[in-house]
Amino acid sequence: MTGIDSDHPSASAISTTGDGGPGGRRRAGFQSKPRKANLERDPGMPASTWRLRSDAWEYLKFAIKRLAASGGDFSMIAEDGEVWRSLRSLRTIELYWGGFGQRYVEEITDLLSGGEFDRAHDMITRAVNRLRGTTVPDVGEDDLTEDERAELKDRQDSRPRFEVLIVDETTEGGRDELHSDLLRLRNPTDQFIYDYVIVPTADDAVAAALTNPNLLACVIRPGFTDHTREVLSRDLRDAVAFAHETTKASPTGPMSPLNSVRRVLRLADTLANLRPELDLYLMAGAHIESLAGALTHRFRRVFRREDQFELHLSLLRRAQHLYDTPFFDAIREHARRPAGVFHALPVSRGGSVVGSKWIGDFVDFYGLNLLLAESSATSGELDSLLAPVKTLKKAQLLAARAYGAKRTYFVTNGTSTANKIVHQAVVSPDEVVMVDRNCHKSHHHALMLTGARTAYLEAYPLNDVAFYGAVPLNRIKQLLLDYRAAGRLDEVRMITLTNCTFDGIVYDPYKVMSECLAIKPDLVFLWDEAWFAFARFHPVTRKRTAMVAAERLEETLDTNAHAAAYREQRKRLFDPETGAPAPDEVWLAEDLLPPPDATIRVYATQSTHKTLTALRQGSMIHVYDQEFSTGAEEAFHEAYMTHTSTSPNYQILASLDLGRRQVEMEGFALVQKQLDLAMSLSSAIARHPLLKKTFKVLTAADLIPEEYRVTERTMPLRDGLSTMWDAWVRDEFVVDPSRITVEISGTGVDGDTFKHEHLMDRYGIQVNKTSRNTVLFMTNIGTSRSAVAYLIEVLVKLAGKFNDPHELQEQDALTEPAAVMPPLPDFSAFAPDYAAEVPAEDPSKQLPDGDLRTAYYAGLRRQNIEHVLPHELRRRVENGEQPVSAGFVTPYPPGFPVLVPGQVITAEVLDFMSALDTREIHGYDTRQGYRVILKEVLES
Ligand SMILES: Cc1ncc(COP(=O)(O)O)c(C=O)c1O
């Protein structure tokens, strides 16, 4: 669907007549309406407006050019439904974007209808040039009209540009006045320029916030009305309704001087919910002083209408605050200053490189700036990561603002290190940590280092594609209830989950935390968001990030409604007479509510470098911990000191600072594009006759068992943003649309071969994750439309090759028949020496935790272990022995340990390992076999 449902009756309201106006060659126009074509297209709206907008303008240019080439055969335009569809879409879209506005599109429509093609062509060209960023005029500057010259000058202005939404029911005259005021206020010394987008209603304001990522601020004038007069697509209409629905009515003082206060606040809340980065201003006429008291918690400032200049300064200042990159600026400043180095780091200032006969290509390739920026100084403005007080401290504060955290810490050695820092900060030896067994290996290593007792949680398996999903909430609740039943709940300190998983399965952290806190109100949560940093910058994905969930939890626990609901629920959860908890089934069936005094202690670790702009290893830890300043900070500080290099890489830190600026300025645009391009890719695979014969894009139906989904659509974003939104609000798990798992059994080769021999070696296409029969394609904020087109082209070529009977024969001769992948083994158990005690009265009630650290150190002593080859190990297992692993065995993929120290090695583990075809297995030497703890050691 386009920006408008073009087959809606009023969509044809665009004028098709006109007098053509003066100037330009006038030809006979269309006296009748263009033929009604099939007007449905592109359901990605509003996620795809950015693409739709530029495609529509480009199409118009192409159509008019074709008209010229045809020698003026007007019927071409008259009968081209796409021209009229594009104009109708643009009429709505341009209302929500700065630059040309609705009137511009209407004028073009009138010109075309009136046969004035030359003038229409000029206007279309101006729009296209602006979108393409072209700054060179098509004709000599002397031939330009005054309007065109002004437009060109504006385009040539290279200052960064943003857009400001004005919500006000105003007349055409009022709009023109606002625009000319704006031009008058512009000053050559301003660092940025901005355009206004003026919309008359609350619905339009929300539609603009959803579709136009260039907006950085919004000025609300209380004169707006509620309902749009535009004809919106079903998707955009539903998304606008969703946005309004999810906003709670804001409490207003009963003595509000204006009855519009509530509406203004409601709109402000809706916009803040959608786009927290939008800076909100209120511009009012009367009663401004009393309004200021009632409204300022939402608005940065309240202005009077006459204070345009003040507003202008505020807008520029705010943009400057977002733009500010204190650490990057300090590095640049440092690079410019002359300095002598009488300390470490010979490369600094190019010292050991520039004069070298042998490594001159270092500078040639990377450029001198890299070496000028390298320094071991922590003085001046450069600051120390271990005790930041200046620019790094400020950069981290800005990152906390951008990511919605209370504190943010930069990490220069990846999320592998960030995870270890959080584990050490939170957990003491012998405390229990519940952790997804399929989590990244850094958690398992951290658990070993801290001496925690590890209780593995099992994710649901996806045996057909040989990987795991995520851990169902009821399994986590059940395990907590088991610890409570055994009287050991007080030992459980932390729950660690991966959100989202490598394969794109996303939890609902708010629900998980709420329900777990209802059983144990002081639990700490570590959300490994290594792959989810981008999610913060899109209104739908943001809701499932740890930081937003923590904030929402804090707000909810503070309400009277929650306290009342909590008290009611407790009556169902405990026997009123004995006070004993109701049976587990009751606790599992209820959506448990946490006590109002539960503590919110949430940590999120993110590999910024994986999904956003940062040099490799650039990562962050975000903290939302109510106990941070009352004790937890010290432990965190010590852990940070333990794992952080005293020579952190400054370029990584500067890139984190710059990446933060980027997401604050254009994060929404980039993430929207990332999701939309992923949809284009998956749709292309699903629709192309050859591709769909060879490849299958896995959907929620394949990746999430039905019991964890309430909504029905299996590729929600393909049906539009509102469908995705619905699934992301209601389903227990959802799939990140930017991850496309493609099943490749139809190719006859396995994932690893497909990745290396076909994609990389032949076509230079890099993917990371494969399983036996799947390949994971990911779009990210750097993905372009051309890259997606190239991938589709390559897949079509490959599909052709795999379907060519001659090629197939050759293939068969080379490829061994694919082995059947055994199901992924669940975590077997810790050996008795390291496992939890077996309850004498009921051995089946043994809890799953084990002591990784003791097993790890036992396994490191040479005299304690032996190496055993797989066939011998299998013989022992078949004889009823229970060999115990001395170390971690981690195949890549899947990238998590199949064996950990102290774990019993079972036939299932051996089957799985023998069927694995991965090239890289950490902790396993194919010549020597498995490292196994000697029986005598275990029995002693
Ligand atoms: C879920 C998860 N957590 C943590 C990491 C480690 O991140 P980094 O490579 O930034 O150390 C990875 C790496 O792939 C991962 O997939």
The ligand as an SDF file (V2000), in Angstrom:
LIG
                    3D

 16 16  0  0  0  0  0  0  0  0999 V2000
   25.0450  -13.2560   21.9830 C   0  0  0  0  0  0  0  0  0  0  0  0
   26.4690  -12.8060   21.9500 C   0  0  0  0  0  0  0  0  0  0  0  0
   26.9950  -12.2410   23.0460 N   0  0  0  0  0  0  0  0  0  0  0  0
   28.2690  -11.8120   23.0640 C   0  0  0  0  0  0  0  0  0  0  0  0
   29.0740  -11.9300   21.9570 C   0  0  0  0  0  0  0  0  0  0  0  0
   30.4810  -11.4360   22.0100 C   0  0  0  0  0  0  0  0  0  0  0  0
   30.5450  -10.1930   21.4510 O   0  0  0  0  0  0  0  0  0  0  0  0
   31.9220   -9.5210   20.9830 P   0  0  0  0  0  0  0  0  0  0  0  0
   32.2560  -10.1380   19.6760 O   0  0  0  0  0  0  0  0  0  0  0  0
   31.5800   -8.0760   20.9080 O   0  0  0  0  0  0  0  0  0  0  0  0
   32.9350   -9.8210   22.0210 O   0  0  0  0  0  0  0  0  0  0  0  0
   28.5600  -12.5100   20.7910 C   0  0  0  0  0  0  0  0  0  0  0  0
   29.4160  -12.6670   19.6130 C   0  0  0  0  0  0  0  0  0  0  0  0
   29.0590  -13.1510   18.5890 O   0  0  0  0  0  0  0  0  0  0  0  0
   27.2310  -12.9620   20.7900 C   0  0  0  0  0  0  0  0  0  0  0  0
   26.6930  -13.5420   19.7090 O   0  0  0  0  0  0  0  0  0  0  0  0
  1  2  1  0
  2  3  1  0
  2 15  2  0
  3  4  2  0
  4  5  1  0
  5  6  1  0
  5 12  2  0
  6  7  1  0
  7  8  1  0
  8  9  2  0
  8 10  1  0
  8 11  1  0
 12 13  1  0
 12 15  1  0
 13 14  2  0
 15 16  1  0
M  END
$$$$
